Amino acid sequence: MSNYRRYAWLECYLHAVLETDPDRKFVQICEAIAAIEHRRLSPVESDEECLELERADEGIQALISEYGMYTYSSIPRATSRGRKEPV
């Protein structure tokens, strides 16, 4: 993930992944989800960024499973191309 400077949302995601304080982890995960979804509000033209967004989604799912949070997949979200998709 050498593109963290290119993608603003990636910094929030990395903070969530690297957070060790369980009380802060929830906040970091929520901020990462918000940043990823905010990015998806406009079309993603780069295949590289689309792939990074998909990987981040998988990582968020793993973090949620690990920390027993609500199911992120149950939240309707925009696709990487800016359209809503059923989940």
VOMARTOR-780187 format. One record per residue: z, x, y of N, C-alpha, C in turn; residue in one letter; residue number from 0. Coordinates in steps of 0.1 Angstrom, whole numbers. Layout:
BEGIN
<node n_zz="Z" n_xx="X" n_yy="Y" ca_zz="Z" ca_xx="X" ca_yy="Y" c_zz="Z" c_xx="X" c_yy="Y" code="A" pos="NUM"/>
...
END
This chain:
BEGIN
<node n_zz="0" n_xx="8" n_yy="-12" ca_zz="0" ca_xx="0" ca_yy="0" c_zz="0" c_xx="9" c_yy="13" code="M" pos="0"/>
<node n_zz="-10" n_xx="16" n_yy="14" ca_zz="-11" ca_xx="25" ca_yy="26" c_zz="-16" c_xx="17" c_yy="38" code="S" pos="1"/>
<node n_zz="-18" n_xx="4" n_yy="37" ca_zz="-24" ca_xx="-4" ca_yy="48" c_zz="-13" c_xx="-11" c_yy="56" code="N" pos="2"/>
<node n_zz="0" n_xx="-7" n_yy="54" ca_zz="10" ca_xx="-15" ca_yy="61" c_zz="9" c_xx="-15" c_yy="76" code="Y" pos="3"/>
<node n_zz="2" n_xx="-5" n_yy="82" ca_zz="1" ca_xx="-5" ca_yy="96" c_zz="-11" c_xx="-14" c_yy="101" code="R" pos="4"/>
<node n_zz="-20" n_xx="-17" n_yy="91" ca_zz="-31" ca_xx="-25" ca_yy="95" c_zz="-28" c_xx="-40" c_yy="94" code="R" pos="5"/>
<node n_zz="-19" n_xx="-44" n_yy="85" ca_zz="-16" ca_xx="-58" ca_yy="83" c_zz="-2" c_xx="-60" c_yy="88" code="Y" pos="6"/>
<node n_zz="0" n_xx="-68" n_yy="98" ca_zz="13" ca_xx="-71" ca_yy="104" c_zz="22" c_xx="-78" c_yy="93" code="A" pos="7"/>
<node n_zz="17" n_xx="-87" n_yy="85" ca_zz="24" ca_xx="-94" ca_yy="75" c_zz="30" c_xx="-85" c_yy="65" code="W" pos="8"/>
<node n_zz="23" n_xx="-74" n_yy="62" ca_zz="28" ca_xx="-65" ca_yy="51" c_zz="41" c_xx="-58" c_yy="54" code="L" pos="9"/>
<node n_zz="44" n_xx="-56" n_yy="67" ca_zz="57" ca_xx="-50" ca_yy="70" c_zz="68" c_xx="-59" c_yy="67" code="E" pos="10"/>
<node n_zz="67" n_xx="-72" n_yy="70" ca_zz="77" ca_xx="-82" ca_yy="66" c_zz="79" c_xx="-82" c_yy="51" code="C" pos="11"/>
<node n_zz="68" n_xx="-82" n_yy="44" ca_zz="68" ca_xx="-82" ca_yy="29" c_zz="75" c_xx="-70" c_yy="23" code="Y" pos="12"/>
<node n_zz="72" n_xx="-58" n_yy="29" ca_zz="79" ca_xx="-46" ca_yy="24" c_zz="94" c_xx="-46" c_yy="27" code="L" pos="13"/>
<node n_zz="98" n_xx="-52" n_yy="38" ca_zz="112" ca_xx="-53" ca_yy="41" c_zz="119" c_xx="-62" c_yy="31" code="H" pos="14"/>
<node n_zz="112" n_xx="-73" n_yy="27" ca_zz="118" ca_xx="-81" ca_yy="16" c_zz="119" c_xx="-74" c_yy="3" code="A" pos="15"/>
<node n_zz="109" n_xx="-67" n_yy="0" ca_zz="109" ca_xx="-59" ca_yy="-13" c_zz="120" c_xx="-49" c_yy="-13" code="V" pos="16"/>
<node n_zz="122" n_xx="-42" n_yy="-2" ca_zz="131" ca_xx="-31" ca_yy="-1" c_zz="146" c_xx="-34" c_yy="2" code="L" pos="17"/>
<node n_zz="148" n_xx="-47" n_yy="6" ca_zz="161" ca_xx="-51" ca_yy="10" c_zz="171" c_xx="-50" c_yy="-2" code="E" pos="18"/>
<node n_zz="183" n_xx="-44" n_yy="0" ca_zz="192" ca_xx="-43" ca_yy="-11" c_zz="204" c_xx="-52" c_yy="-9" code="T" pos="19"/>
<node n_zz="207" n_xx="-57" n_yy="3" ca_zz="218" ca_xx="-66" ca_yy="6" c_zz="214" c_xx="-80" c_yy="2" code="D" pos="20"/>
<node n_zz="221" n_xx="-86" n_yy="-8" ca_zz="218" ca_xx="-99" ca_yy="-13" c_zz="218" c_xx="-110" c_yy="-2" code="P" pos="21"/>
<node n_zz="227" n_xx="-108" n_yy="8" ca_zz="228" ca_xx="-118" ca_yy="19" c_zz="216" c_xx="-117" c_yy="28" code="D" pos="22"/>
<node n_zz="211" n_xx="-105" n_yy="30" ca_zz="199" ca_xx="-103" ca_yy="38" c_zz="186" c_xx="-106" c_yy="31" code="R" pos="23"/>
<node n_zz="186" n_xx="-105" n_yy="18" ca_zz="174" ca_xx="-106" ca_yy="9" c_zz="168" c_xx="-120" c_yy="12" code="K" pos="24"/>
<node n_zz="176" n_xx="-130" n_yy="12" ca_zz="171" ca_xx="-144" ca_yy="14" c_zz="163" c_xx="-145" c_yy="27" code="F" pos="25"/>
<node n_zz="169" n_xx="-140" n_yy="37" ca_zz="163" ca_xx="-140" ca_yy="51" c_zz="150" c_xx="-132" c_yy="50" code="V" pos="26"/>
<node n_zz="150" n_xx="-120" n_yy="44" ca_zz="138" ca_xx="-112" ca_yy="44" c_zz="127" c_xx="-118" c_yy="36" code="Q" pos="27"/>
<node n_zz="130" n_xx="-125" n_yy="25" ca_zz="120" ca_xx="-132" ca_yy="17" c_zz="114" c_xx="-143" c_yy="25" code="I" pos="28"/>
<node n_zz="122" n_xx="-151" n_yy="32" ca_zz="117" ca_xx="-162" ca_yy="40" c_zz="108" c_xx="-157" c_yy="51" code="C" pos="29"/>
<node n_zz="112" n_xx="-146" n_yy="57" ca_zz="104" ca_xx="-140" ca_yy="68" c_zz="90" c_xx="-135" c_yy="62" code="E" pos="30"/>
<node n_zz="91" n_xx="-129" n_yy="51" ca_zz="78" ca_xx="-125" ca_yy="44" c_zz="69" c_xx="-136" c_yy="41" code="A" pos="31"/>
<node n_zz="75" n_xx="-147" n_yy="36" ca_zz="67" ca_xx="-159" ca_yy="33" c_zz="60" c_xx="-164" c_yy="46" code="I" pos="32"/>
<node n_zz="68" n_xx="-165" n_yy="56" ca_zz="63" ca_xx="-170" ca_yy="69" c_zz="52" c_xx="-161" c_yy="74" code="A" pos="33"/>
<node n_zz="54" n_xx="-148" n_yy="74" ca_zz="44" ca_xx="-139" ca_yy="79" c_zz="31" c_xx="-140" c_yy="71" code="A" pos="34"/>
<node n_zz="32" n_xx="-142" n_yy="57" ca_zz="20" ca_xx="-143" ca_yy="49" c_zz="13" c_xx="-156" c_yy="52" code="I" pos="35"/>
<node n_zz="20" n_xx="-167" n_yy="53" ca_zz="14" ca_xx="-180" ca_yy="56" c_zz="8" c_xx="-180" c_yy="70" code="E" pos="36"/>
<node n_zz="15" n_xx="-174" n_yy="79" ca_zz="9" ca_xx="-173" ca_yy="93" c_zz="-4" c_xx="-166" c_yy="93" code="H" pos="37"/>
<node n_zz="-5" n_xx="-155" n_yy="85" ca_zz="-18" ca_xx="-148" ca_yy="84" c_zz="-29" c_xx="-157" c_yy="78" code="R" pos="38"/>
<node n_zz="-25" n_xx="-165" n_yy="69" ca_zz="-35" ca_xx="-174" ca_yy="63" c_zz="-40" c_xx="-185" c_yy="71" code="R" pos="39"/>
<node n_zz="-34" n_xx="-187" n_yy="83" ca_zz="-39" ca_xx="-197" ca_yy="92" c_zz="-53" c_xx="-194" c_yy="98" code="L" pos="40"/>
<node n_zz="-57" n_xx="-182" n_yy="97" ca_zz="-71" ca_xx="-178" ca_yy="101" c_zz="-78" c_xx="-172" c_yy="90" code="S" pos="41"/>
<node n_zz="-91" n_xx="-173" n_yy="89" ca_zz="-98" ca_xx="-167" ca_yy="78" c_zz="-96" c_xx="-152" c_yy="76" code="P" pos="42"/>
<node n_zz="-95" n_xx="-148" n_yy="64" ca_zz="-94" ca_xx="-134" ca_yy="60" c_zz="-108" c_xx="-129" c_yy="55" code="V" pos="43"/>
<node n_zz="-114" n_xx="-120" n_yy="63" ca_zz="-127" ca_xx="-116" ca_yy="60" c_zz="-128" c_xx="-104" c_yy="50" code="E" pos="44"/>
<node n_zz="-117" n_xx="-96" n_yy="50" ca_zz="-117" ca_xx="-84" ca_yy="42" c_zz="-113" c_xx="-88" c_yy="27" code="S" pos="45"/>
<node n_zz="-121" n_xx="-84" n_yy="18" ca_zz="-117" ca_xx="-85" ca_yy="4" c_zz="-105" c_xx="-77" c_yy="0" code="D" pos="46"/>
<node n_zz="-103" n_xx="-66" n_yy="7" ca_zz="-91" ca_xx="-58" ca_yy="5" c_zz="-79" c_xx="-65" c_yy="9" code="E" pos="47"/>
<node n_zz="-79" n_xx="-71" n_yy="21" ca_zz="-67" ca_xx="-78" ca_yy="25" c_zz="-65" c_xx="-91" c_yy="17" code="E" pos="48"/>
<node n_zz="-75" n_xx="-97" n_yy="12" ca_zz="-74" ca_xx="-109" ca_yy="3" c_zz="-66" c_xx="-104" c_yy="-9" code="C" pos="49"/>
<node n_zz="-70" n_xx="-93" n_yy="-15" ca_zz="-63" ca_xx="-88" ca_yy="-27" c_zz="-49" c_xx="-84" c_yy="-24" code="L" pos="50"/>
<node n_zz="-46" n_xx="-78" n_yy="-12" ca_zz="-32" ca_xx="-75" ca_yy="-8" c_zz="-24" c_xx="-88" c_yy="-7" code="E" pos="51"/>
<node n_zz="-30" n_xx="-98" n_yy="-1" ca_zz="-23" ca_xx="-111" ca_yy="0" c_zz="-19" c_xx="-117" c_yy="-13" code="L" pos="52"/>
<node n_zz="-29" n_xx="-116" n_yy="-22" ca_zz="-26" ca_xx="-122" ca_yy="-36" c_zz="-15" c_xx="-114" c_yy="-43" code="E" pos="53"/>
<node n_zz="-16" n_xx="-101" n_yy="-41" ca_zz="-5" ca_xx="-92" ca_yy="-47" c_zz="9" c_xx="-95" c_yy="-41" code="R" pos="54"/>
<node n_zz="9" n_xx="-97" n_yy="-28" ca_zz="21" ca_xx="-101" ca_yy="-21" c_zz="26" c_xx="-114" c_yy="-26" code="A" pos="55"/>
<node n_zz="18" n_xx="-124" n_yy="-28" ca_zz="22" ca_xx="-137" ca_yy="-34" c_zz="29" c_xx="-134" c_yy="-47" code="D" pos="56"/>
<node n_zz="23" n_xx="-126" n_yy="-56" ca_zz="29" ca_xx="-123" ca_yy="-69" c_zz="43" c_xx="-116" c_yy="-67" code="E" pos="57"/>
<node n_zz="43" n_xx="-107" n_yy="-57" ca_zz="56" ca_xx="-100" ca_yy="-55" c_zz="67" c_xx="-110" c_yy="-50" code="G" pos="58"/>
<node n_zz="63" n_xx="-119" n_yy="-41" ca_zz="72" ca_xx="-129" ca_yy="-36" c_zz="77" c_xx="-138" c_yy="-47" code="I" pos="59"/>
<node n_zz="68" n_xx="-142" n_yy="-56" ca_zz="72" ca_xx="-150" ca_yy="-68" c_zz="83" c_xx="-142" c_yy="-76" code="Q" pos="60"/>
<node n_zz="80" n_xx="-129" n_yy="-78" ca_zz="90" ca_xx="-121" ca_yy="-86" c_zz="103" c_xx="-120" c_yy="-79" code="A" pos="61"/>
<node n_zz="103" n_xx="-118" n_yy="-65" ca_zz="116" ca_xx="-118" ca_yy="-58" c_zz="123" c_xx="-131" c_yy="-59" code="L" pos="62"/>
<node n_zz="116" n_xx="-142" n_yy="-58" ca_zz="122" ca_xx="-155" ca_yy="-58" c_zz="129" c_xx="-157" c_yy="-72" code="I" pos="63"/>
<node n_zz="121" n_xx="-153" n_yy="-82" ca_zz="127" ca_xx="-155" ca_yy="-96" c_zz="139" c_xx="-146" c_yy="-98" code="S" pos="64"/>
<node n_zz="138" n_xx="-134" n_yy="-93" ca_zz="150" ca_xx="-125" ca_yy="-94" c_zz="162" c_xx="-130" c_yy="-87" code="E" pos="65"/>
<node n_zz="160" n_xx="-136" n_yy="-75" ca_zz="171" ca_xx="-141" ca_yy="-67" c_zz="174" c_xx="-156" c_yy="-68" code="Y" pos="66"/>
<node n_zz="167" n_xx="-163" n_yy="-77" ca_zz="170" ca_xx="-177" ca_yy="-80" c_zz="168" c_xx="-186" c_yy="-69" code="G" pos="67"/>
<node n_zz="158" n_xx="-183" n_yy="-60" ca_zz="155" ca_xx="-192" ca_yy="-49" c_zz="147" c_xx="-203" c_yy="-53" code="M" pos="68"/>
<node n_zz="144" n_xx="-212" n_yy="-43" ca_zz="136" ca_xx="-224" ca_yy="-46" c_zz="122" c_xx="-219" c_yy="-50" code="Y" pos="69"/>
<node n_zz="114" n_xx="-228" n_yy="-56" ca_zz="101" ca_xx="-224" ca_yy="-61" c_zz="91" c_xx="-224" c_yy="-50" code="T" pos="70"/>
<node n_zz="87" n_xx="-212" n_yy="-47" ca_zz="77" ca_xx="-210" ca_yy="-36" c_zz="63" c_xx="-216" c_yy="-40" code="Y" pos="71"/>
<node n_zz="60" n_xx="-217" n_yy="-53" ca_zz="47" ca_xx="-223" ca_yy="-57" c_zz="47" c_xx="-238" c_yy="-55" code="S" pos="72"/>
<node n_zz="58" n_xx="-244" n_yy="-53" ca_zz="58" ca_xx="-258" ca_yy="-50" c_zz="55" c_xx="-262" c_yy="-35" code="S" pos="73"/>
<node n_zz="55" n_xx="-251" n_yy="-27" ca_zz="52" ca_xx="-253" ca_yy="-13" c_zz="36" c_xx="-253" c_yy="-11" code="I" pos="74"/>
<node n_zz="30" n_xx="-263" n_yy="-5" ca_zz="16" ca_xx="-263" ca_yy="-3" c_zz="13" c_xx="-251" c_yy="7" code="P" pos="75"/>
<node n_zz="2" n_xx="-244" n_yy="4" ca_zz="-1" ca_xx="-232" ca_yy="12" c_zz="-16" c_xx="-231" c_yy="15" code="R" pos="76"/>
<node n_zz="-19" n_xx="-224" n_yy="25" ca_zz="-33" ca_xx="-221" ca_yy="28" c_zz="-38" c_xx="-210" c_yy="19" code="A" pos="77"/>
<node n_zz="-51" n_xx="-210" n_yy="15" ca_zz="-57" ca_xx="-200" ca_yy="7" c_zz="-59" c_xx="-188" c_yy="17" code="T" pos="78"/>
<node n_zz="-63" n_xx="-177" n_yy="11" ca_zz="-66" ca_xx="-165" ca_yy="19" c_zz="-78" c_xx="-168" c_yy="28" code="S" pos="79"/>
<node n_zz="-86" n_xx="-178" n_yy="25" ca_zz="-97" ca_xx="-181" ca_yy="34" c_zz="-94" c_xx="-192" c_yy="44" code="R" pos="80"/>
<node n_zz="-81" n_xx="-196" n_yy="45" ca_zz="-77" ca_xx="-205" ca_yy="55" c_zz="-77" c_xx="-220" c_yy="52" code="G" pos="81"/>
<node n_zz="-80" n_xx="-223" n_yy="39" ca_zz="-80" ca_xx="-237" ca_yy="35" c_zz="-68" c_xx="-240" c_yy="27" code="R" pos="82"/>
<node n_zz="-63" n_xx="-253" n_yy="27" ca_zz="-52" ca_xx="-257" ca_yy="19" c_zz="-56" c_xx="-258" c_yy="5" code="K" pos="83"/>
<node n_zz="-48" n_xx="-255" n_yy="-4" ca_zz="-51" ca_xx="-256" ca_yy="-18" c_zz="-39" c_xx="-263" c_yy="-25" code="E" pos="84"/>
<node n_zz="-42" n_xx="-271" n_yy="-35" ca_zz="-31" ca_xx="-278" ca_yy="-43" c_zz="-24" c_xx="-267" c_yy="-52" code="P" pos="85"/>
<node n_zz="-12" n_xx="-269" n_yy="-54" ca_zz="-4" ca_xx="-259" ca_yy="-62" c_zz="1" c_xx="-266" c_yy="-74" code="V" pos="86"/>
END
